[in-house]
């Protein structure tokens, strides 16, 4: 597609429920990133995928968070047993694997845990 | 560990004037890239400009220029001839050559006054 597509754009869920967030990167972009942005704050790195290599999960805050990506296609970020502290905007970005490439970000999923 | 510092939570500038947004960084890696992003109220992250650690000249992109002072570990963004549409959050970010993730500062909220 023309840009990075994320769905849903907004999600309200009850505490304790599981949620799945989807990211569809730009076609041909080998790298895919997930970030979390709490209200009024900067971006917090969560996870990075590069082609078929093992993902860099060093930013995942707890074992309730997981993400998958098949090849260079869609990625899903799953949060199990959601907590109120998980409320944030979750941003996905993709890029060509080049040192001077900025990322192209999606519009994000605003997650609210009530 | 890499660290990005943006010391100005908020800045005001008069329309048509220039403004400088500060960014300092800390890294022990001699090879790294510096990035600036704009985040309007719509929430999308827009890549503005890139500076490589080995670049001899300051990067420029239209009305954006990056004042890169390597010895001071400073990468300030200069916006010339400010426009009302420049009002947004601005994030400085850095990616080390050997790291997968891009680290972001806390951001500066720029408001352009008519």
Contacts between the chains, C-beta under 8 A, distances in Angstrom:
chain1	res1	chain2	res2	distance
A	33	B	101	7.0
A	33	B	102	7.4
A	35	B	104	7.9
A	41	B	106	6.5
A	41	B	107	7.8
A	42	B	91	6.2
A	42	B	104	4.5
A	42	B	105	5.8
A	42	B	106	4.6
A	42	B	107	5.4
A	43	B	45	7.8
A	43	B	91	7.0
A	43	B	93	7.9
A	43	B	104	4.2
A	45	B	101	4.0
A	45	B	102	7.2
A	45	B	103	6.8
A	48	B	100	4.3
A	48	B	101	5.7
A	50	B	100	7.1
A	56	B	100	4.4
A	56	B	101	6.9
A	58	B	101	7.6
A	59	B	101	6.5
A	89	B	43	6.5
A	91	B	45	6.6
A	93	B	45	7.3
A	99	B	33	5.9
A	99	B	52	7.1
A	99	B	97	6.9
A	100	B	33	6.2
A	100	B	50	5.2
A	100	B	52	6.1
A	101	B	50	7.9
A	102	B	35	5.5
A	102	B	37	7.3
A	102	B	47	3.1
A	102	B	48	7.9
A	102	B	50	6.0
A	103	B	45	7.5
A	103	B	47	6.6
A	103	B	102	6.7
A	104	B	47	7.1
A	105	B	37	7.9
A	105	B	44	6.2
A	105	B	45	3.7
A	105	B	46	7.9
A	106	B	44	7.9
A	107	B	42	7.5
A	107	B	43	6.1
A	107	B	44	5.4
A	108	B	43	5.5
A	108	B	44	7.7
A	110	B	43	8.0
